[in-house]
Every structure is written in structure tokens, then in C-alpha cells.
Amino acid sequence: MERITLKPQKNVPTVFLGRSKGEVQRLAKTFSKFLDGYTASAYECFSNDNYPWCFITYSFVNDVSNFRILSWGPQFATQGSVPNIQPDGTGTLWVRVSGDEELGAAQVYFGGKPAASTVVGLGNISATIPATILDTPGTVDVSVKQAFAGRIFPVGTFAVDAQTYDLRVLNWGPQSTSGGEVPNLQPDGGAGVWIQVSDERDIGDVQVLFDGYPAKSTAVSSGLIAASVPAGSFREPGKKPVSIRQVITGKLFAVGSFVVEK
């Protein structure tokens, strides 16, 4: 028994079924005139009640020889921002193309992962920019993948720049102690250092450095950064620089000098 499709339709797979690979290949060759623009996308043999069957699936491959990426955007964003924002709050990337009528169904990929939504229109492809990409500084490759043939067309590199900050220290303390004494003693045995800042919401994750070494812990709340500094930091007299380090960029913000008196 043989089952064939004599009139393939665009973007609709055609299946040749027979009792062996050679049989279905001969069928495909016989009806090759109906397969212009198709390519074999799957081959499999199986047994049903000890009766062997084989099939080859032919999928239509659109001619994309004229397909070109003409322009695209946005090509960069600032960390935490949403470029080309839409009514639903998401950002949208657009790709202007030529020959889009030959591309068929397509999907935009960011760093090898498909966008949540891709829309193909006349000369234009648009896709939702993943929020996770906008939250992290760095670059990610953008591409368009043809759905049926799986062909991939590179678009370019989307960049997310780290935010720039002008963090102002309004006040901080304690600012001194006697040698060997732990000021503002905390339950963990460290010294509690507090820093009042202009706007903690803009800086993201931070770490307090005391004499160049990271604090045991750093916490950020409304307008306040608190840190627990190891007790051993107060054994030797002298001036100990205090600063705030932005984790993502490594940028340092000077706070002041803590004095350990003799």
C-alpha cells in the first residue's frame, strides 16, 4: 500500500509512505515535478504488527535568495529602561527587510532564545525584547529564523549599557573609635556602619568597603545603606577609608575616612 500527495501546497508538508526507504525514495523521484521548492526534512521507519513502514516528509523551503536585513532597531538600551515601549509596557525591536513575502513564518531570537512574540508584516518584522536582557548590562546577538526551513539570518548585536550614577552621601557613622573597640556592636560581632544616601533606588546592588575590604554584609533600604564591618578592622590605629562599590559596574563612591584612635 502506498499513500502519496500529488499536489503539494506551499508550507504544507508532503509525506511519502512505503515499505522501505528505497520505495519511498523512488516515489519521491517519480513525483519530483510536484516537489519544486521542497526539501526532505524527516525520514523514519517503524514496524506495525511486524509489518514495516517507512516515510519521508518533504517540507516547502521558500526561496530566500532576495531576503536582506535593511535596518533594525533599537540597537541599544540603558540598563533598567524599556526602549520603544508599547502600551503593554514591553519593549519592541523592529527589523526592516526585503523579500519578506518569501520568508514565510519567522521567529526573532535573542542570544539563541526565541522572543515571546514575533510579528511578520510587509517589509517589517517586530518582536518583544525580553525583560531579562534589559536588566543586565552586556550584549546579545539578534537573529531571524525561518520557521519551516530553519534558516537563520543574523541581524546584529543588541547592547545594554550599565546605568551611570551620581550617588551623594548625605551623612554616615560612626566615624571613629578607640583601638580594639568595636563601635555600634551588632549581633554578628561586627560593627554597624550606616550611610545615608541621596537615592538608593538608582544604584542597585552595592557593597560597603572598609579599608579596602568588603564588609561582612551590606543591606540597602529607603535612603540608607547599612553594613556590618568585621571586628578585626579596628585593632590597628589609623584612618580607614570607607567606600561604596556598585556590584554591576564596580564603580566606587567615596564615603569618608573612619579613624581608629590609639
Residue, then its C-alpha position, 0 to 999 in steps of 0.5 A: m500500500e502506498r499513500i502519496t500527495l500529488k499536489p503539494q501546497k506551499n508550507v504544507p508538508t508532503v509525506f511519502l509512505g512505503r515499505s522501505k526507504g528505497e520505495v519511498q525514495r523512488l516515489a519521491k523521484t517519480f513525483s519530483k515535478f510536484l516537489d519544486g521548492y521542497t526539501a526532505s526534512a524527516y525520514e523514519c521507519f517503524s514496524n506495525d504488527n511486524y509489518p514495516w513502514c517507512f516515510i519521508t516528509y518533504s517540507f516547502v523551503n521558500d526561496v530566500s535568495n532576495f531576503r536582506i536585513l535593511s535596518w533594525g532597531p533599537q540597537f541599544a538600551t540603558q540598563g533598567s529602561v524599556p526602549n520603544i515601549q508599547p502600551d503593554g509596557t514591553g519593549t519592541l525591536w523592529v527589523r526592516v527587510s526585503g523579500d519578506e513575502e518569501l520568508g514565510a513564518a519567522q521567529v526573532y531570537f535573542g542570544g539563541k532564545p526565541a522572543a515571546s512574540t514575533v510579528v511578520g508584516l510587509g517589509n517589517i518584522s517586530a518582536t518583544i525584547p525580553a525583560t531579562i536582557l534589559d536588566t543586565p548590562g552586556t550584549v546579545d546577538v539578534s537573529v531571524k529564523q525561518a520557521f519551516a526551513g530553519r534558516i537563520f539570518p543574523v541581524g546584529t548585536f543588541a547592547v545594554d549599557a550599565q546605568t551611570y550614577d551620581l550617588r551623594v552621601l548625605n551623612w554616615g557613622p560612626q566615624s571613629t573609635s578607640g583601638g580594639e573597640v568595636p563601635n555600634l556592636q551588632p549581633d554578628g560581632g561586627a560593627g554597624v556602619w550606616i550611610q545615608v544616601s541621596d537615592e538608593r533606588d538608582i544604584g542597585d546592588v552595592q557593597v560597603l568597603f572598609d579599608g579596602y575590604p568588603a564588609k561582612s554584609t551590606a543591606v540597602s533600604s529607603g535612603l540608607i545603606a547599612a553594613s556590618v564591618p568585621a571586628g578585626s578592622f579596628r585593632e590597628p590605629g589609623k584612618k580607614p577609608v570607607s567606600i561604596r562599590q556598585v556590584i554591576t559596574g564596580k564603580l566606587f563612591a567615596v564615603g569618608s575616612f573612619v579613624v581608629e584612635k590609639 
